[in-house]
Amino acid sequence: MNKINRADIKAGSHVKVVQKQDQRSGKLTEGVVKDILTKSATHPHGIKVRLESGIVGRVKELITKSTKV
């Protein structure tokens, strides 16, 4: 998996995140970014964000128009 930089993520970006309780299983949750919580440019486990649904997790994938099904 490619490292995702903080600069690649904007409010309104469509992403897949892993929540704290799902880290072992690797289950991803899809949503739209509301807030970026990580202050540093990168993080080894992914940039932490809050989705519009209120879910907090670390970004594992950016979903672009070309990757949407």
BELWO-V225182 format. One record per residue. N is the residue number from 1. RES is the residue in one small letter. PSI is psi in radians with two decimals (999 if undefined). Layout:
N&RES&PSI, N&RES&PSI
This chain:
1&m&2.41, 2&n&2.57, 3&k&2.36, 4&i&2.20, 5&n&2.69, 6&r&-0.63, 7&a&-0.38, 8&d&-0.26, 9&i&2.30, 10&k&2.74, 11&a&2.32, 12&g&-0.16, 13&s&2.49, 14&h&2.15, 15&v&2.93, 16&k&2.27, 17&v&2.76, 18&v&2.22, 19&q&2.79, 20&k&-0.83, 21&q&-0.22, 22&d&0.13, 23&q&-0.68, 24&r&-0.74, 25&s&-0.45, 26&g&0.21, 27&k&2.26, 28&l&2.51, 29&t&2.30, 30&e&2.52, 31&g&-3.05, 32&v&2.31, 33&v&2.27, 34&k&-0.87, 35&d&2.57, 36&i&2.13, 37&l&-0.44, 38&t&2.28, 39&k&-0.49, 40&s&2.83, 41&a&-0.57, 42&t&2.90, 43&h&2.40, 44&p&-0.45, 45&h&0.02, 46&g&2.71, 47&i&2.25, 48&k&2.30, 49&v&2.82, 50&r&2.23, 51&l&2.88, 52&e&-0.43, 53&s&-0.14, 54&g&-0.16, 55&i&2.37, 56&v&2.31, 57&g&3.09, 58&r&2.31, 59&v&2.20, 60&k&-0.46, 61&e&2.44, 62&l&2.32, 63&i&2.07, 64&t&2.98, 65&k&-0.60, 66&s&-0.38, 67&t&-0.18, 68&k&2.53, 69&v&999
